[in-house]
Amino acid sequence: MNSEGHQVEVSAGVELPPLVIKGKKIPVPIIQGGMGVGVSLSPLAGAVAQEGGVGIVSSAALDRVISKRNGRKCSAYEAAYEEISLSKQSGGFAGINIMVALLQTHDAIVEGAIDAGADFIISGAGLPLRLPLIKDPGETALIPIVSSPRALELICKKWERAGYRPDAVVLEGPLAGGHLGFKFEELNLESNRLENLFPPVKEMAEKHGGFPVIVAGGIYDHSDIVRFLKMGADGVQMGTRFIVTRECSATDAYKQAVIDAREEDIVVAHNPGSPSGLPFMVIRQSGMYQSALSRKRKPVCDKGYMLRPDRNGVFNQCDSKLENSNSFCICNGLLSSAGYNPGLEEPLYTVGVNGYRIDRLTTVKELMAELTGTGCKAMDNST
Ligand SMILES: Cc1cc2nc3c(=O)[nH]c(=O)nc-3n(C[C@H](O)[C@H](O)[C@H](O)COP(=O)(O)O)c2cc1C
C-alpha cells in the first residue's frame, strides 16, 4: 500500500543515465515541462528539482498569477525572478518556459529568469529566433522547442549568426498537451509521429555541433522513457503526468477533470481554436470550450496576453478580440482554470492525449520513483 492507501506494484526498472546540458549534470533525465496558465509554478518545479529532475515554471500570464498570490502587483520581470528563486531554493535544477507568441511580456521574463539564475530557458510556441540576443545568458542554458528538423535548422542558423548554439533542443510531437507545433491537418501524419521525427532532428543536432535532444509528447511511463533513450534521445520532457500531483497548482476541479477524462474526451480545439492559430489540446467538457463551440461567449479580450502589434506597433490585435467564429479567448479560460477568476469565466482544461490513462492524484516523489523505475508503480484500485 502507498501513502494514499492504494495497492502498489514494485517495478524493477532500467537505470536511467544522467542528462548533461551546458555542463550541468542532471541526475534524472526527466524535465517537467512548463504548463500554463499557472499549472506549473514553483511548488511543482521545486519538488521535481529536489527529486533530481528539472522543474520548469510556466511564464504564461505569470505576472497576474503571482500578483494574485502575493496580494500586490508584480511585473512580469518580478514574477519570473521570484518563481525561479523559489523553485531553486531547496536545491536541484529549475528553469522557465517562455512562449514566443506572448510577445508583450517575453523579453522581461527572459531577463528576470536569467537574473534569478535560471538553469534553463525552454522556449517554443513560435520560433525563438531572438532568444540569445535579449540578454547574455551567462550560465543559463537556452533550449528551443521544435516540432520538425527544419525549425531546428532555422533556429541554429539564426543563433549561429549571433555566436550561439542551442544548449539542447526539445522535440515535441503531436501527442503533447497545450499548443501543438503542427498544422491541424498534419497532426496524424505517420511522418509526424515522435518516433519518426526523432532521427532527422537528432541528425540536425549533430550537424550543428552535437547537443542533447529531449523528446516530448505522449511519454507516459518508465518503459516509454527507456524506449526513447534507447533510440538515442538524451532525456524526456513530460507535462500531463505532473498535472495530477499534489504539488501542481492546477485547481482541484482541473485535476479531477483529468482523472475523469475518457480517451474520446481529449480533443484538438481547432475552428474554433486558440487565437494563436496553433492546434490546442482540450478536455471537451471544459466550460470555455463548450461555450466556444456553441458561440455563446461574447468576444472579450481583457487580459491581452495573445495580442499582436498592429502596423504602428500598438499591441491591439487578437483573433478572438472582435469575433468568435474561428477562435476563442484562451487567456480568460486558462486563468479561470488556475483559479484566477472563479465564477466569472468558465475554465479551459488542456491535457495531452494520454491524459485519460491517469486515474488518481499522486505526489511528485511517487511519480518520479515510478518514472525512474526505482520505486513503486501505482495501481488502479480496482486491480
Ligand atoms: C496543462 C499543460 C499546459 C502546457 N502549457 C505549456 C506552455 O505554456 N508552454 C509550452 O511551451 N508548453 C506547454 N505545455 C507542453 C508541455 O510543456 C510538455 O512539452 C508536454 O506536456 C509534453 O507532453 P505530455 O503532456 O504528453 O507529457 C503544456 C502541457 C500541458 C499538459
The ligand as a Tripos MOL2 file, in Angstrom:
@<TRIPOS>MOLECULE
LIG
   31    33     1     0     0
SMALL
NO_CHARGES

@<TRIPOS>ATOM
      1 C1         -1.5810   21.6360  -18.9230 C.3       1 LIG1
      2 C2         -0.4810   21.8640  -19.9030 C.ar      1 LIG1
      3 C3         -0.0570   23.1470  -20.1750 C.ar      1 LIG1
      4 C4          1.0180   23.3670  -21.0370 C.ar      1 LIG1
      5 N1          1.4580   24.6390  -21.2190 N.ar      1 LIG1
      6 C5          2.5610   24.8750  -21.9880 C.ar      1 LIG1
      7 C6          3.0770   26.2000  -22.1090 C.ar      1 LIG1
      8 O1          2.5820   27.1590  -21.5210 O.2       1 LIG1
      9 N2          4.1590   26.3710  -22.9310 N.ar      1 LIG1
     10 C7          4.7500   25.3190  -23.5890 C.ar      1 LIG1
     11 O2          5.7320   25.5340  -24.3140 O.2       1 LIG1
     12 N3          4.2950   24.0580  -23.4460 N.ar      1 LIG1
     13 C8          3.2230   23.8100  -22.6670 C.ar      1 LIG1
     14 N4          2.7700   22.5210  -22.4940 N.ar      1 LIG1
     15 C9          3.5530   21.3960  -23.0730 C.3       1 LIG1
     16 C10         4.4850   20.7620  -22.0080 C.3       1 LIG1
     17 O3          5.4790   21.6420  -21.5940 O.3       1 LIG1
     18 C11         5.1150   19.4370  -22.4890 C.3       1 LIG1
     19 O4          6.0080   19.6410  -23.5450 O.3       1 LIG1
     20 C12         4.0770   18.4470  -22.9340 C.3       1 LIG1
     21 O5          3.0670   18.4180  -21.9640 O.3       1 LIG1
     22 C13         4.6510   17.0560  -23.1060 C.3       1 LIG1
     23 O6          3.6600   16.1370  -23.4780 O.3       1 LIG1
     24 P1          2.7830   15.2990  -22.4280 P.3       1 LIG1
     25 O7          1.7670   16.2430  -21.8940 O.co2     1 LIG1
     26 O8          2.1700   14.2160  -23.2450 O.co2     1 LIG1
     27 O9          3.7040   14.7890  -21.3630 O.co2     1 LIG1
     28 C14         1.6660   22.2720  -21.6710 C.ar      1 LIG1
     29 C15         1.2010   20.9850  -21.4260 C.ar      1 LIG1
     30 C16         0.1540   20.7650  -20.5580 C.ar      1 LIG1
     31 C17        -0.3000   19.3560  -20.2930 C.3       1 LIG1
@<TRIPOS>BOND
     1     1     2 1
     2     2     3 ar
     3     2    30 ar
     4     3     4 ar
     5     4     5 ar
     6     4    28 ar
     7     5     6 ar
     8     6     7 ar
     9     6    13 1
    10     7     8 2
    11     7     9 ar
    12     9    10 ar
    13    10    11 2
    14    10    12 ar
    15    12    13 ar
    16    13    14 ar
    17    14    15 1
    18    14    28 ar
    19    15    16 1
    20    16    17 1
    21    16    18 1
    22    18    19 1
    23    18    20 1
    24    20    21 1
    25    20    22 1
    26    22    23 1
    27    23    24 1
    28    24    25 2
    29    24    26 1
    30    24    27 1
    31    28    29 ar
    32    29    30 ar
    33    30    31 1
@<TRIPOS>SUBSTRUCTURE
     1 LIG1         1 GROUP 0 **** ****
